[in-house]
Amino acid sequence: MRRYVIIGTGAAGISASEAIRCYDQNGEILLIGDERHGFYSRPGVAYFLNGELSEQQLFPFTQQDFRRLNVRMLNARVTRIHPQQHQIELENRARLPYDRLLIATGASAVRSTVPGNHLQGVVKMDTLDDVHHIIKLTQRARTAVVVGGGITALELVEGLRARGVKTHYFLRGDRYWGNVLDEAESQIIERRLKDDGCQIHTNTELAEILGKNGHVLGVRTADGRQIACEIVGVAIGVLPRLDLAKTADIHIDRGIMVNEYLETSTSDIYAAGDVAQVYDPFTKKSVLDSLWGSARDQGTAAGMNMAGQCMIYTKLIPFNVTRLANLTTTIIGAVGKGADRDLAGIARGDSEVWRLLPDSIAAQTSFEVNRLRILVGENSLIGALVMGDQTLSQPLQNLIARRVDITLIREKLLQPEAPLGELIADFWIQWKGNYADRPSRPPQQS
Ligand SMILES: Cc1cc2nc3c(=O)[nH]c(=O)nc-3n(C[C@H](O)[C@H](O)[C@H](O)COP(=O)(O)OP(=O)(O)OC[C@H]3O[C@@H](n4cnc5c(N)ncnc54)[C@H](O)[C@@H]3O)c2cc1C
């Protein structure tokens, strides 16, 4: 009987145990996590903060689901891996054996390094406990300052506003999420935030968090302005949790490097999810994602391989459906470029692939808040951003992921004022009718 040990009870760890159980009915699966709430929707915590979801709705698994999976859960922190002995070590120094080990330890929020970062009232939004803490603070706080870029910073702003806290949002650059959104898209989001009462400060850097008796009293900006507040929200990116891999001399770069079977450089040890750095066939680079869907897919592939299947993991085009300033937004493939000055590393709900832009030309169309931007490559679409009306998000995901040849409509798409929506919709209907059942054209691996 094989003994599987999975470190991390997040999306990657849970989908790995589901996959293992599909192929090995008898093996012992031990799921170890130091998160006291166990498995819950991490993206969902933002909607718990803004009051749209109850705490109960964050938990996709019931006790019965875990019983069905026949896994043993252990709430503990793993401190070391001893690969020679095939053992892991817990905080209490107890050692447990494994035959196959999965590191699915995710990523953690980067902390601010400015003076005052230790004060009560400096918050992040990474876990359910973080959100409980923020909610408690909002019961007394009147004003907050949020720093950072990407989805989490915006969700923090919106959550604080929803709880009646006056909110200032600091952006280091001159617009929101400038390396993923184009100027018009940033403007749409900023206008909606302002309409909701948020004060946006562009080209503004946090220099110091001011406090008294250990509590936040305000902030000072790099250009010397002071703003009084009781909460400082920090969402400046996430970094993979690599401490465990380091104890086992596993090959790491920015994340744990894995091969196409999600195996690390050390035998019988796999990695999946936010902690793993995975080969991307589209950009031909090893990249990091912080996406729920990627974590689940990687967990499934790692679990299958741990259970003895020979499952090559091919990274799909990164895809996220999210809400930015209450506007449903789908981001597919490569849509932006460069580093984000508001982030150290990548943000939650983000993929490095979005900014590794191959040669392409952008075409866009917008109508009030509905906006569509597509990135047109040599003979296929390589990325798209759909804001508002989501009718085209699924067709675009298919066309981009399958690298469908769009030569027939390429010139039309690139005409000024081209009716992009209509062209894509007509092309999709025709293509689906003719070819949808054929296998997709996978990109060549170098
Ligand atoms: C606020 C927020 C918004 C997000 N928005 C989006 C979004 O819009 N779209 C999207 O696709 N994704 C989003 N994400 C990201 C998504 O939730 C993550 O990509 C996904 O949860 C990663 O899953 P994982 O299993 O790799 O890691 P995690 O979910 O981080 O799980 C890792 C687990 O390992 C545990 N662990 C770590 N080290 C140890 C150790 N030494 N011993 C024991 N246990 C350990 C941790 O406690 C944690 O429970 C968001 C996340 C957050 C927090």
The ligand as an SDF file (V2000), in Angstrom:
LIG
                    3D

 53 58  0  0  0  0  0  0  0  0999 V2000
   -7.9040   37.4570   -2.1270 C   0  0  0  0  0  0  0  0  0  0  0  0
   -7.5690   36.4890   -3.2200 C   0  0  0  0  0  0  0  0  0  0  0  0
   -8.0930   36.7000   -4.4850 C   0  0  0  0  0  0  0  0  0  0  0  0
   -7.8060   35.8120   -5.5220 C   0  0  0  0  0  0  0  0  0  0  0  0
   -8.3730   36.0050   -6.7340 N   0  0  0  0  0  0  0  0  0  0  0  0
   -8.2220   35.0820   -7.7010 C   0  0  0  0  0  0  0  0  0  0  0  0
   -8.9130   35.1810   -8.9390 C   0  0  0  0  0  0  0  0  0  0  0  0
   -9.6180   36.1570   -9.1950 O   0  0  0  0  0  0  0  0  0  0  0  0
   -8.7400   34.1920   -9.8580 N   0  0  0  0  0  0  0  0  0  0  0  0
   -7.9510   33.1160   -9.6290 C   0  0  0  0  0  0  0  0  0  0  0  0
   -7.8560   32.2320  -10.4910 O   0  0  0  0  0  0  0  0  0  0  0  0
   -7.2450   33.0090   -8.4710 N   0  0  0  0  0  0  0  0  0  0  0  0
   -7.3670   33.9570   -7.5100 C   0  0  0  0  0  0  0  0  0  0  0  0
   -6.6840   33.8420   -6.3290 N   0  0  0  0  0  0  0  0  0  0  0  0
   -5.5770   32.8630   -6.2530 C   0  0  0  0  0  0  0  0  0  0  0  0
   -5.9800   31.4390   -5.9530 C   0  0  0  0  0  0  0  0  0  0  0  0
   -6.7650   31.4020   -4.8050 O   0  0  0  0  0  0  0  0  0  0  0  0
   -4.6830   30.6380   -5.7960 C   0  0  0  0  0  0  0  0  0  0  0  0
   -4.0290   30.6100   -7.0270 O   0  0  0  0  0  0  0  0  0  0  0  0
   -4.9440   29.2060   -5.3420 C   0  0  0  0  0  0  0  0  0  0  0  0
   -5.6450   29.2050   -4.1180 O   0  0  0  0  0  0  0  0  0  0  0  0
   -3.6140   28.4650   -5.1900 C   0  0  0  0  0  0  0  0  0  0  0  0
   -3.8360   27.1920   -4.6500 O   0  0  0  0  0  0  0  0  0  0  0  0
   -2.6440   26.3620   -4.0130 P   0  0  0  0  0  0  0  0  0  0  0  0
   -3.2690   25.0770   -3.5970 O   0  0  0  0  0  0  0  0  0  0  0  0
   -1.4940   26.3530   -4.9110 O   0  0  0  0  0  0  0  0  0  0  0  0
   -2.1840   27.2000   -2.7400 O   0  0  0  0  0  0  0  0  0  0  0  0
   -2.9760   27.7180   -1.4710 P   0  0  0  0  0  0  0  0  0  0  0  0
   -4.4350   27.8740   -1.7070 O   0  0  0  0  0  0  0  0  0  0  0  0
   -2.2120   28.9130   -1.0100 O   0  0  0  0  0  0  0  0  0  0  0  0
   -2.7970   26.5380   -0.4150 O   0  0  0  0  0  0  0  0  0  0  0  0
   -1.5560   26.2290    0.1580 C   0  0  0  0  0  0  0  0  0  0  0  0
   -1.7780   25.7170    1.5530 C   0  0  0  0  0  0  0  0  0  0  0  0
   -0.5460   25.2010    2.0510 O   0  0  0  0  0  0  0  0  0  0  0  0
   -0.4370   25.5160    3.4140 C   0  0  0  0  0  0  0  0  0  0  0  0
    0.9810   25.4660    3.8010 N   0  0  0  0  0  0  0  0  0  0  0  0
    1.9770   26.2570    3.3520 C   0  0  0  0  0  0  0  0  0  0  0  0
    3.1590   25.9020    3.9150 N   0  0  0  0  0  0  0  0  0  0  0  0
    2.8890   24.8580    4.7420 C   0  0  0  0  0  0  0  0  0  0  0  0
    3.6950   24.0720    5.5980 C   0  0  0  0  0  0  0  0  0  0  0  0
    5.0010   24.2570    5.7310 N   0  0  0  0  0  0  0  0  0  0  0  0
    3.0890   23.0900    6.3240 N   0  0  0  0  0  0  0  0  0  0  0  0
    1.7430   22.8710    6.2110 C   0  0  0  0  0  0  0  0  0  0  0  0
    0.9340   23.5900    5.3950 N   0  0  0  0  0  0  0  0  0  0  0  0
    1.5030   24.5840    4.6690 C   0  0  0  0  0  0  0  0  0  0  0  0
   -1.0450   26.9110    3.5040 C   0  0  0  0  0  0  0  0  0  0  0  0
   -1.4840   27.2130    4.7990 O   0  0  0  0  0  0  0  0  0  0  0  0
   -2.2050   26.8000    2.5150 C   0  0  0  0  0  0  0  0  0  0  0  0
   -3.3850   26.4000    3.1580 O   0  0  0  0  0  0  0  0  0  0  0  0
   -6.9640   34.7020   -5.2700 C   0  0  0  0  0  0  0  0  0  0  0  0
   -6.4500   34.4780   -3.9910 C   0  0  0  0  0  0  0  0  0  0  0  0
   -6.7400   35.3590   -2.9670 C   0  0  0  0  0  0  0  0  0  0  0  0
   -6.1910   35.1090   -1.5920 C   0  0  0  0  0  0  0  0  0  0  0  0
  1  2  1  0
  2  3  1  0
  2 52  2  0
  3  4  2  0
  4  5  1  0
  4 50  1  0
  5  6  2  0
  6  7  1  0
  6 13  1  0
  7  8  2  0
  7  9  1  0
  9 10  1  0
 10 11  2  0
 10 12  1  0
 12 13  2  0
 13 14  1  0
 14 15  1  0
 14 50  1  0
 15 16  1  0
 16 17  1  0
 16 18  1  0
 18 19  1  0
 18 20  1  0
 20 21  1  0
 20 22  1  0
 22 23  1  0
 23 24  1  0
 24 25  2  0
 24 26  1  0
 24 27  1  0
 27 28  1  0
 28 29  2  0
 28 30  1  0
 28 31  1  0
 31 32  1  0
 32 33  1  0
 33 34  1  0
 33 48  1  0
 34 35  1  0
 35 36  1  0
 35 46  1  0
 36 37  1  0
 36 45  1  0
 37 38  2  0
 38 39  1  0
 39 40  1  0
 39 45  2  0
 40 41  1  0
 40 42  2  0
 42 43  1  0
 43 44  2  0
 44 45  1  0
 46 47  1  0
 46 48  1  0
 48 49  1  0
 50 51  2  0
 51 52  1  0
 52 53  1  0
M  END
$$$$
